[in-house]
Each structure stands twice: as structure tokens, then as C-alpha cells.
Amino acid sequence: MGHDGLTSWGAELRLRDLSDAHAHPFRLVPTSEDLEEMAATLGLSSVKKLSFEGKMIPVGKRDWRLEGKLGATVVQPCVATLAPVTTRIDADVSRSYLAQFKVDAEEEEIEMPADDAEPLPVALLLSTVAEEELALAAPDYPRVEGAELAVTQFTESGKEAMTDEDLKPFASLKSLRDKLQKDGE
């Protein structure tokens, strides 16, 4: 890591080797090859640009907290039309890495001190953190503005097409309940 915190994309951060006397800034700048690889891994059409910067903050003598910002522009196919949809992503990233990460052996359940806590890794790949956060932040169902998903109706010839009302499974139960209540009065 350079003095300005510039970190190469695939560099490992060995947290146990970092001084716990101060925070350590980082700034990841992926190459165009890194962006292409990430797009392929995440199933995106492309990642146009990405920046991930922040700092590793010592917590006590052995734990670390990552506080950062992820900025990216991603292109995905529209779920309705397959036209390219460009999304700007700005996400705050916050994770804790705990040296004493408790696992209850008898229960076989991991006791999580916090939602964003993980066991302290021997080496932390900041590029993996960026990739995970991008996967979480990218829209699940990207849509071109104004695009609607087509409604497909399957009907046997000679029969009426089902309407939305027909698809409400509890509507008939409600009418049956109302009828039973009236009969019981």
C-alpha cells in the first residue's frame, strides 16, 4: 500500500501485519481488465467505472473495522426489453473483522456479534469486498424507463382467459367464510 493508500486491485491486505496505532487508508483503482472480469463474474453487461476507497480502522489490539465508499457505474440488460440499463451506484461499506469470532460448537450456530461482522482473515482481498458490495447494490430487475413486463395469458380455446381476480386464491375463501358466518347467525 502506498502512502496515499493506493492499493492494486488484487492486493492482499494482511491485517495482522498492519500497525494498530492508526487507521490505514485504501483506494482501489481497477484496470479495464479487472472491470471486465468483475462484470463477467457478476453477470453484468459491463462495469464502466468503479472506485472503492476508505480505511481500515483498528478496534482494540486485534480487531479491524472497514469503513468505505463504493462508487460504480454498471450496465445490465433490461428484464423486459433486454435494452442496456445504466445504473450509478454509491454505497457505504462497513464491515467488522473480529479476531475472536465466536462459534458455538455444540449448537453449531455462529454467534454473530453484529450483522456485518466476519472472522478476521489472514489476508483480506479488498477487491473481493468491492465485488460483494457491488453484487448487493446492483439492481436485481433493471428496467429501461417506461418498459413494462408483458403479461402472457395462456387459455384453452373456447374458454375465457383468467383475470387477476381469478388469481386471488383467498378471495373465494373469504366469500366462503362470510357465507358460513351468515349461516351461523
N, C-alpha and C positions, 0 to 999 in steps of 0.2 A: 504494500500500500504506500503510495506516495504521500508527501506532506499535505497535498491538497485533498487527500482522501480518494484520489482517482484510483479505481480498482479495475483490473482487467476482468472481462466478463466471466471467464471460467475459474477465476482465482478462488482458492480456499482460504477461509479465514480461520486460523487456529486460535479459538477463543482462549484456551488455557495458556497460550503464549503471549496474549495481549496484556499490557500493564493495566492493573485495575485502579490506577491512580487517577485516570481521566477517561473521558469519552473518546471514542475513535470514530472520526467521520469517514464516510464512504460515499463514493459516487460511481455508479456503474454506467459505462457507455458501451453498449453492444455494437459490434460491427454489423454490416448489412448481412453477412453470412449468419451471424448469431440470430438476427431478426427472422431470417428465412427459416432457420431451423426451429425457432420457437413457434412460428406460425404453423409449420407442419406438425409439430408435436401437439399443439392445442387445437388443431383443426380449423384454423383461421385462414382466410384467403391471404392476408398479409398483415404484418405488424409494420406500420410505416415508420414510426419512431418510438423510442422508449427511453425513459430516464428513471433511474432508481437511486435516490440519494437519501442519506440520513446519518445516523450514528449508532454505534454500539455503546451502550451506557453500562458501566459496571454497577452491579447491585450487590452490596456486601463484598466478600472476598472472592466468591466463585461463580456467582450467577451473572447473567447478562440480559439486558433488555435492548431490543432493536426498535428504534423509532425512525420511521422514514416516510417518504412520499414516493409514490409510483405514478408516473405520467406516461401515457401511451396513446397512440392513435392506431386503431385496429380496423381492418376491413373484413367483413363477413358477408356471406350470401344471405339475401332476404329470405325468410322462411316461406313467404308467399310467392314471390316472383323470381327468386334467385339473383336479382339485381344486386350489385355490391352496395353494402351499407357501411358507412364510415362512422365510427364511434370514438369520441375523445374520452379517455378515462383518466381521472385524477383520484387516486385512492390513498388514504392514510394507512400506513402499515405499522402495526405494533405487535411485537411478539416477545415472549419471555423464554429464556433458556436457563433451566434450573439444574444445578449440579446434583441436588438431592430431589430427584423426581420420584415420588412415592408410587410404588406398585404394590398393592395388597395381594400377596402370593396366594393366600387362602381363598379369597373371594375371586381372584383372577380378574379383578376390575382395576382399572387405572384410576387412582385418586387424583383428580385434576385440581390443582390449586387455583387455576384460572383458565378461562376459555382459550386464551392464546398462549398457554404455557406448553413447552416441549422439553424433553430431556436435553441436557447440554451435549451437543455433538462434539466429537473430537475435532472435526473440521466443518465449518459452515459454508455452504456454497450460496452466496448472495444471489447468484443468477437463478438458482432453484427457488428461492424465496420470491423473487420477482415473477418467475413463471407461474408459481402457485397463485400469487395475488392477482396476476393478470387473468388467469383462468376463472377466478372467483368474480372478478369485476366485469368481464366481458358479458354483454347481453346474451341470455340463453336463446331468445327468439328475436333476433334482429329483424326489423321491418323497414322497408322503404316507406317514406311518409305517404299516407293515403292507401297503402296496399292492404287489402282485406284477404283473409284466407277464404278460399272458395268453399261454399257449402255444397257437398255432394249428397244427392239423395238416391238411395237405391230402393226401387219399388218394383214389385212384380207387375206385369202388365195386367190391366183390369182392376188394380187395387189403388186406393188413394195413398199418396205419399204421406209419411209420418210428419207431423208438425212438431215444433218444440214442446207444445203442451203434452203430446203423446209420450215424450221422453222424460216427463217428470214422474219418476216412479212413486213418489209419495202422494201425488195428487189423488190417485184412486184410494189409497189407504186413508187419507184424510176424509174423503167423502164417505167411506165405509164407517170410519169412527163416528162421524157426525150422524149417520143414519142409525148406528147402534145406540148412540146417546139418546136420540129422539125416541127410539123404540123402547128404551129402558125407562123413560119418564112416565 
